[in-house]
Structure formats: structure tokens, C-alpha cells
Amino acid sequence: MTPAEYREAVKALKYTQTEFAELLGAKPRTGQYWASVAVPGPVALIIKLVRVRPELLGVIEDLTGRKRK
């Protein structure tokens, strides 16, 4: 997944780059790094899973205690 694809996917999920990084347990600046330099394989996989099974985003939110703002 390219940084541009990551930005598009996160926007489609109605998250900011920093919010999505925090949802996954990363620091806000890490989300900005993913959006501009490189997206780690596990993060790309999570995004792909959520695209195929949108209900998984709710599961992630429940597990982490974070919701979209």
C-alpha cells in the first residue's frame, strides 16, 4: 500500500491520519509518517480487512476503547 492509498483509505474511514494511528496504538506522528513515507505491512492488512469487512472497524474500536470523533 502506498502512502497515497493509505491517506485515501483513512479518509474513507472518516479518520484523520493521527486518529487512525492512535486507534492502532501508534503515536500521532507515526500516522503522518505512514501517510507520507511508508505504510507497514500489518497496517495495510488491517485497512484491507476493514474494507472487506467494515464491521471489523467497530471491533477494533471496541477493543481499543477509541471511536471516531
LUMPADO-341625 format. One record per residue (C-alpha): residue in one letter; x, y, z. Coordinates in steps of 0.001 Angstrom, whole numbers. Example, Ala and Ser with C-alpha at 12.3 -4.5 7.8 and 13.67 -1.06 7.14 Angstrom:
BEGIN
{code: A&xx: 12300&yy: -4500&zz: 7800}
{code: S&xx: 13670&yy: -1060&zz: 7140}
//
This chain:
BEGIN
{code: M&xx: 0&yy: 0&zz: 0}
{code: T&xx: 1361&yy: 3377&zz: -960}
{code: P&xx: 1156&yy: 6415&zz: 1307}
{code: A&xx: -1410&yy: 7921&zz: -1093}
{code: E&xx: -3567&yy: 4791&zz: -884}
{code: Y&xx: -3249&yy: 4920&zz: 2912}
{code: R&xx: -4382&yy: 8568&zz: 3009}
{code: E&xx: -7360&yy: 7776&zz: 794}
{code: A&xx: -8357&yy: 4732&zz: 2867}
{code: V&xx: -8112&yy: 6539&zz: 6196}
{code: K&xx: -10156&yy: 9426&zz: 4840}
{code: A&xx: -12802&yy: 6981&zz: 3593}
{code: L&xx: -12974&yy: 5531&zz: 7120}
{code: K&xx: -13654&yy: 9078&zz: 8376}
{code: Y&xx: -10494&yy: 9173&zz: 10469}
{code: T&xx: -7657&yy: 11647&zz: 10431}
{code: Q&xx: -4176&yy: 10238&zz: 9953}
{code: T&xx: -3331&yy: 10840&zz: 13597}
{code: E&xx: -6616&yy: 9387&zz: 14885}
{code: F&xx: -6138&yy: 6207&zz: 12880}
{code: A&xx: -2593&yy: 5783&zz: 14152}
{code: E&xx: -3820&yy: 6227&zz: 17737}
{code: L&xx: -6607&yy: 3702&zz: 17088}
{code: L&xx: -3907&yy: 1166&zz: 16234}
{code: G&xx: -1835&yy: 2085&zz: 19289}
{code: A&xx: 728&yy: 4225&zz: 17482}
{code: K&xx: 1757&yy: 7799&zz: 18161}
{code: P&xx: 49&yy: 10542&zz: 16131}
{code: R&xx: 3258&yy: 11406&zz: 14252}
{code: T&xx: 3525&yy: 7782&zz: 13184}
{code: G&xx: 272&yy: 8155&zz: 11264}
{code: Q&xx: 1728&yy: 11147&zz: 9497}
{code: Y&xx: 4812&yy: 9086&zz: 8626}
{code: W&xx: 2652&yy: 6322&zz: 7172}
{code: A&xx: 817&yy: 8913&zz: 5091}
{code: S&xx: 3975&yy: 10448&zz: 3677}
{code: V&xx: 6759&yy: 7831&zz: 3642}
{code: A&xx: 5811&yy: 4169&zz: 4108}
{code: V&xx: 2899&yy: 2057&zz: 5329}
{code: P&xx: 3869&yy: -1041&zz: 7348}
{code: G&xx: 2501&yy: -4349&zz: 6090}
{code: P&xx: 356&yy: -5035&zz: 9186}
{code: V&xx: -1289&yy: -1595&zz: 8919}
{code: A&xx: -2037&yy: -2166&zz: 5238}
{code: L&xx: -3517&yy: -5560&zz: 6120}
{code: I&xx: -5797&yy: -4023&zz: 8766}
{code: I&xx: -7044&yy: -1485&zz: 6239}
{code: K&xx: -7665&yy: -4215&zz: 3656}
{code: L&xx: -9562&yy: -6304&zz: 6217}
{code: V&xx: -11727&yy: -3342&zz: 7209}
{code: R&xx: -12502&yy: -2639&zz: 3554}
{code: V&xx: -13700&yy: -6217&zz: 3060}
{code: R&xx: -15399&yy: -6498&zz: 6446}
{code: P&xx: -16404&yy: -2977&zz: 7589}
{code: E&xx: -17782&yy: -4359&zz: 10866}
{code: L&xx: -14190&yy: -5086&zz: 11904}
{code: L&xx: -13611&yy: -1365&zz: 12400}
{code: G&xx: -16220&yy: -1455&zz: 15159}
{code: V&xx: -14471&yy: -4454&zz: 16696}
{code: I&xx: -11145&yy: -2582&zz: 16677}
{code: E&xx: -12821&yy: 473&zz: 18214}
{code: D&xx: -14395&yy: -1682&zz: 20931}
{code: L&xx: -11113&yy: -3444&zz: 21712}
{code: T&xx: -9156&yy: -200&zz: 21942}
{code: G&xx: -11883&yy: 1920&zz: 23540}
{code: R&xx: -11480&yy: 4553&zz: 20811}
{code: K&xx: -14188&yy: 5828&zz: 18497}
{code: R&xx: -14250&yy: 8177&zz: 15540}
{code: K&xx: -14567&yy: 11804&zz: 16547}
//
